[in-house]
């Protein structure tokens, strides 16, 4: 019988892009137009729904160590966890691979008030795109204005990249995290690798 103790599920879990690990590494472009793509496998994610004006929202913010973001594009970080705004009463709490999903503590903070706290760690994966050419790669298939004056560090929005719906999260000057549904992850990864390929070619004077 499978071991389903605290360490059992982690040992059995396989990320949606495990089969592309070598391909992602091989797609890395170096030089002045460098860009790299990697999976942030098995990140912990919790879907949170609650009335932002309710007492429960205050308790949840206390449990997270940060106030829930109040409008589109905003995020709030505390320690290793970041809360992304998805809607007026909806957020996604993301923690790094290996970290436990804070489902129990958030459910306790919600209590009996209307809302929901659901572990959705298996629902999405995280792709990290970084390097000087990262923004240009995204601009091939994203209609958003990604200029830093408009889409700054720490912002996250729901959008399309290529044909795939994602949550797009800018984490640094030249780094982005893309959160697609697990079933679309392979398609998105291959689209991004194809979009990256031209930056490995010599620039034409």
Beta strands, then each sheet from edge to edge (+ up, - down):
strand 1: 36-40
strand 2: 44-50
strand 3: 75-78
strand 4: 81-87
strand 5: 90-95
strand 6: 115-119
strand 7: 126-130
strand 8: 156-161
strand 9: 164-172
strand 10: 175-180
sheet 1: 1+ 7- 10+ 9- 8+
sheet 2: 3+ 4- 5+ 2- 6+
end
